[in-house]
Amino acid sequence: MKDELKEEIISRWIEMFSSLKRGDDVSLGRRLRTEGLMEAASITGSWDKEDQYRELQLIYEDIFGVGIEKLLGEDWRILHHFPEIPAYTERAPVFPSAPDDT
């Protein structure tokens, strides 16, 4: 049972981060349900929250090619308390539509 929960959480992280890498959105509901599974795994003792975040960081780096701390700073967990998943789409490039001298 414990391994099934861990496998499901990992699968959801991979799905979410892969979607974001492609430029797609991740629904809030999907993220919140995954965070609920993460919290349940921690509460039941089947997967410690520190171990979860270590694994999440490895998966993030594998998919994006850069660590979470490189993008969000070394103290990213101050803003993202467990079980919050730092799942953001990349900023769209913005180009001015009018000259700056108006």
C-alpha positions in Angstrom: 0.0 0.0 0.0 2.8 2.4 0.9 4.6 2.0 -2.4 1.4 2.5 -4.3 0.8 5.9 -2.7 4.4 6.9 -3.3 4.2 5.8 -7.0 1.0 7.7 -7.5 2.5 10.9 -6.1 5.6 10.6 -8.2 3.5 9.9 -11.3 1.5 13.0 -10.6 4.6 15.1 -10.1 6.0 13.9 -13.4 2.7 14.6 -15.2 2.5 18.1 -13.7 6.0 19.2 -14.4 6.0 17.7 -17.9 2.8 19.6 -18.7 4.4 22.8 -17.4 7.5 22.2 -19.4 5.4 21.9 -22.6 3.8 25.2 -21.7 0.5 23.7 -20.6 -1.4 24.6 -17.4 -1.9 22.3 -14.5 -5.4 22.6 -12.9 -5.6 23.8 -9.4 -7.7 20.8 -8.5 -5.0 18.4 -9.8 -2.3 20.2 -7.8 -4.4 20.3 -4.6 -5.3 16.7 -4.8 -1.7 15.7 -5.2 -0.7 17.9 -2.3 -3.4 16.1 -0.3 -1.8 12.7 -1.1 1.5 14.1 -0.1 0.1 15.2 3.3 -1.6 11.8 3.7 1.7 10.0 3.0 3.4 12.1 5.6 0.7 11.8 8.3 0.5 8.0 7.9 4.3 7.7 8.1 4.5 6.0 4.7 6.7 8.8 3.3 8.5 11.5 5.3 7.9 15.0 4.0 11.6 15.8 3.7 12.1 12.7 1.6 9.2 13.7 -0.5 10.6 17.2 -1.2 14.0 15.7 -2.0 12.4 13.4 -4.6 10.3 16.2 -5.9 13.4 18.4 -6.4 15.1 15.5 -8.3 12.1 15.1 -10.6 11.8 18.8 -11.2 15.5 19.1 -12.1 15.3 16.1 -14.4 12.4 17.6 -16.3 13.4 21.2 -16.4 17.1 20.8 -16.5 17.6 23.1 -13.5 16.9 22.8 -9.9 13.9 24.5 -8.1 16.4 26.5 -6.0 18.0 27.9 -9.1 14.6 29.3 -10.3 13.0 30.2 -6.9 16.0 30.8 -4.7 17.6 28.7 -2.0 14.9 29.5 0.5 12.0 28.5 -1.8 10.5 26.4 1.0 9.8 29.5 3.1 7.2 30.5 0.5 6.2 26.9 -0.3 5.4 25.1 3.0 4.9 21.4 2.8 2.9 20.0 1.0 2.7 22.9 -1.5 4.1 22.0 -5.0 5.9 24.8 -6.8 4.1 24.4 -10.1 4.2 27.5 -12.3 4.0 27.9 -16.0 6.8 29.8 -17.6 6.3 33.5 -18.1 5.1 34.3 -21.6 7.4 36.6 -23.5 6.0 40.2 -23.5 6.7 42.6 -26.2 5.6 46.3 -26.2 2.9 47.0 -28.7 3.7 50.7 -28.9 6.8 52.7 -28.8 8.1 53.7 -25.4 8.1 57.4 -26.3 4.4 58.0 -26.1 
